[in-house]
Amino acid sequence: MINTLRLLLWPFSLLYGLVIAIRNFLYDKNIFKSQKFDLPVIVIGNLAVGGTGKSPLTEYLIRLLRDSFKVASLSRGYGRETTGFIYVETTDSFTKVGDEPLQFKTKYPEVTVAVCEDRVEGVKRLKDTHDVIVLDDAFQHRALTPGLSILLFDYESLFKPRLLLPAGNLRDSFTQRKRADLIIITKTPSSLSEEKKTAAVKRMAVNANQQILFSSLSYGSPYNIFNASETKDDLLNQESDILLVTGIANPKPLLNYLEGKCHKIELVSYPDHHSYTEKDMEFIVKKYTALSAKNKIIVSTEKDLQRLRKFLNNPLLSNLPIWIIPVEACFNEEDSRQFTSLILNYCHKKVK
């Protein structure tokens, strides 16, 4: 059925591919102008639609840079109901600034977080008061030329067909990977063999001047949605049933992490950036109540937390054990050293 649908959508993918090929050609030939800035501008992006781990890597960069530089994170603010340039505050709603920027600001309140659909305008507003600007999900925003471009690929998708939208999930041609300075294969299994790493590198067919690294996801101690200071390392155990509630692009890595740590897992999955409703809350409560175990909990993500906040005073949820599991990008020792060296050398060289 899926193959048949892809075949039916293939003509539309060809048309889409023609449009983006013309657009990229016009930028490559400098017919469409692209602006470059003097300060360090780091772009994080991907070619596929969602789910490659951009947010954990953005946070990784924030933690790496915040002690040495005045850092700003700039995002589009996907899903917000506003337009234009906005500084994100911890008291904002996700409908004003988007869930991911609000997550960044909540976790790192000392760092400037801003949203603007026009990245060039956003950088102009930030450049005079910041040393480094990190742009989340801006690889396709070619009106801006980054100083350092980081492109992410989800390991699981590496060996799947490379099809453009709508037949596939690529929003830009795979050939555009050549524009990246650094390619990171994300969500790699911790036990990935050197042989499989070599196969992945070969599959990417990078240029001689491109560096390729591997990262994975690391999950932290769950914390209570009503009290972030309350954490429990022993929350996940074989006597517990878990209702996993997500509105993210790819819940599979988290699902895989939870499997084997509890008696039973039931997934309630909504689309990425889903705006939760009262009806959703009623459904979640119903699914939780139906779990048979004596010990049962609801688990969700930090990204979902930004969209669940408006229900924290709702009587439906007030007595429920809802826990948030934080996630971070991590590298092995050698790749961590290389990544840190690349980023810090670039920033120190550009910052006067």
N, C-alpha and C positions, 0 to 999 in steps of 0.2 A: 504493500500500500504506500509506504514512504517513498520507495523508488519510483512508483507510478506518479505520485504527486510531484516529485522532483523533476521528472521528465516533462510534466505538464507546465511547470513553472520555468523550465530552462530557457524558453525564448525571452521571458521577462528578465532573467539573469543576464542574458546576452545584451539586452538593451541597457540595463543598469551598468554593466561592465563597460559598454561603449561610452556612456556619459562620464563615468569616473576616469576612464582612460583619457578622454579629451581634456577633462579638468586637470589631471595630473600633468599632461603634456604642456598645457598652457602655463602652469606654474614652473615646470622644468625649464621651459624656454624663456622664462621671465616676462611673458606676455601678461600674465596675472602677477601682480607685485606681491612680494612677501617681505615683512618687516623684521629686522633683527635688532636686538638690543645689546647694550654694552655690558650689562650686569649678567650674572649667571642665570640662565633660564633653562630649567630641566623639564622636559616633557615626558610623561608616562602615558603609554597608549597600547592599543592592540588593534588587530585587523578584524577580529571576530566580534560578534555582538555579545558583550557582557561576559562575566564569569571567569576572567583570567587572573584575577587577584590584584587589580590596580589599587584598590583601597589599602590592603595590607602593605603593599610596597610604598605607597604614598606615606603611610604612617612610619614605615621603616626609615624613609628619607628624613622625615621631620625629626625623629629621634636622633638620627645621625648628625644633623646639621644645627639643631636648635641651640646647642651650647656655644657654638663658634660663630654663628651668623644670625643676623636678623632675617628670619625666614617667613615667607608668605606662601600659603597654599591657595591656588586659584582653580576653581572648577566652574563648569557650566551651571551646576545646580539642577541636575536632571529631575524633572517631575515637579519643580516648583511652580507656583501660580503667579510669580512675579517676573519682571524683566529688568534688564539693566544691571548696573554694578551695585552690589550690596556687600557691606562688611557683615560677616556672620557673628552673631552673639549667642552665648549659651542659652539665652532665654527665648531665642527664635523658635518658630515652628518649622517643620519640614516642608510645609506648603509654601513658606516664604523663601527658604534658602536651599531646599533639597536635603535628602536624608544623609548622604555621605559627607557633605561639607559640615552639617550639624554634628555628625559623629566626630569629625576631626576636631572641631572647636570644643566639643564637650570633653574629649580626652586630653587635648592640649590647649587649654584656655589661654596660655601665655603666648601662643603662636597666632599670627594674623591669618584668618581664613576669609576668603572673599569668593563671591560668585559673579560671573559675567559671561553671557553667551558669546560676546565678542572678546576673544582672548587678547587681541592687540590692545583694545581699549582697557581691558583689565590690567595688563602689564603696565600700561602708561600710568594708570592710577596708583600703582604700587611701587614703581621702580625707584622713586626718589627717597623713599623711606625704608627700603629693605635691601638687604645684600643679595639674597637668593630668592627666586620665585620658582615654586614647583607647580607645574600644571598637570592636573589629573585629567586623563582621557582627552588629549588634545593632539594626537598624532595626525588625525585627518584635518586639523585646522591649519591649512597650509598658508593662510594669510600671515602666519607668524612662523619665523624661522628660529627654531630652538638652538641654544648653544650646545645642548646635550640631549639626545633623543634615546629613550629607553622603550623598547618594544617587547611586549609580553605575549607568550604563547602557552596555553594550557597543555601540559604534557599529554593528557588523555586524548586531546584532539589532534595531536601531531600527525598521526598516521591515518586520519580519516580523510575522505574526499574534500578537496579545496574548492568549494562552490560558492559563488557570490549570491547575495540576496536576490530574489526570495527563495531560490531553490536550495541554497545553503545558508551558512551563517556568517560568511565573510562580507564585511561592509566596504572593504577595499581589496584591491588585487594583491595576491601573495607576493608579486614582484616588488611591491612597495616596501618590503622588509629591508631592501637595500639602502633605504634612507636612514635606517637606525644606526646609532653609534654602538649601542649595546643591546643584545637580545637576551632575555631571561626566559628560560623554560620554567614555568611555575607549576605548583602543585605536584611536584615529582614525588614518587614514593620514597621514603627514607632509605629503603633497602635497594634502590635502583643500582644495578650493576654497571661497571665501567663499559661493558659491551653494549648495553642498552643506551647509555649516555652517548657513546660513539655513534650509534645508529641514529639517535635523535639529532646530533650535530650534523651528520651527513644528510639527513632529511631536510634540515634548514638550509643547507648549501650557502653558508654565509660568505661574505667577501673577506679577503685577507686582512682588511683593516677593521673588521667587526669582531667584537668580543662576545662570547656566548657563555652564560652562567646558568646554574640550576638553583632553584629555590623550592622550598616546601612550605607547608602551613603548620604552625604550632598553636595548639589550643591551650588557653590559660585556665585558671581556676574559675569555676562558675560563680557569679555574684547575683544577689537577690535584686530583682527588678525594682523593688520598692526601697532598697537600701544597698547602694553599691559597695559600701564598706563591709557588708556581710558576705563573706566568701566561704565556700566549702569544697575542700579538696577531695573529700570522700563522698561527695553527693552521688556520683555515678557508681552504682553497685548492682550485683546480680539479683538483688531483691526488689529492684525498682522497675516500674514501667515508665517510659518516657513518651510524652507527646511533643514531637518536634514541630514547631510552627515557624515557617520561613516565608519571606517574600523577597528572595534573592535569586540571582540568575542561575546559580548551580548549587543546590544544597547537598549534592552527592558527597563531596569531601567530608562535610560535617557528619552526614549520615554514616559514612564509613568509619569515622572516628568513634562514634557512639556505639556502633555495633560491637558486641562482645563485652561492653562495659555495663550492660544492664540486662534485665530479664526480657524486655520487649520494647520495641520502638514502633511508634505509629507516626507517620509523616502527614502533616497538613501543609501543603505547599501552595503558595500563591505566586503570581507573576512578580518579576523583579520590580522594586519600588512600589509595590502594591499599597494603596491607601486603605488601611483597615477601616471597617465599618462596624456599626452596632450589631448588624446581622452576623458579621464574621465573629465577633466576640461571643455571641450566643452559640454559634456553631462550635467554636473552640471549647467553650465550657461544656457543651454536650458531649464532645469527643473525650474530654478529660474525665468527665463523670462516668463514662462507659468503660474506662480502663479498669481491669479487674484486680490489679495488685493492691495490696494494702499501702505500700509505699509507691506513690506515683507523683510525677512532677511534670511541669511544662518547661521546655527548653526553647530558647530562641537566640537570635544573634544581635550584635550591637547595632547593626544597620537597621534591623527590624525595630529595635528599641526606640529609635527616633520617631517611628511611625506609630508606635504603641503608647507613647507618652500621654497622649490625649485621653487615654482610657484608664490611667493609673488611679484616678479617683472614682472610677465606675464601680458601683457595688457588685457587679458581676464578677470582677476580677479581684476584689479587695482581699479575699481570703484564700486565693489560689497560690500554690507554691510555684512561682514563675522565676526561672533562672536564666541568666544571660551568659553565654560562653564567648569570651573574647578570643580573637584569632590574630596571629602575627605572621608575617613572612619571615623565614629564616633561611640561612645558607650554611653549608658545611664550612669548616674552618678556612679552607683555601679560597673558596668562592667568596666568603665574607671578607677576607683580606683584600682580594682583588677588587671587589665592589667598593669597599670603603676607600681604598687607594684611588680608584678612578674618580669617585665623586669628590673627595676632598681635594685632590690635586686640581681638578677642573675648577672648583669653586675658589680655592686660594689663588689660583693663577688669574682668575677674572676679577676678583675683589681687590681693589687697590688699597 
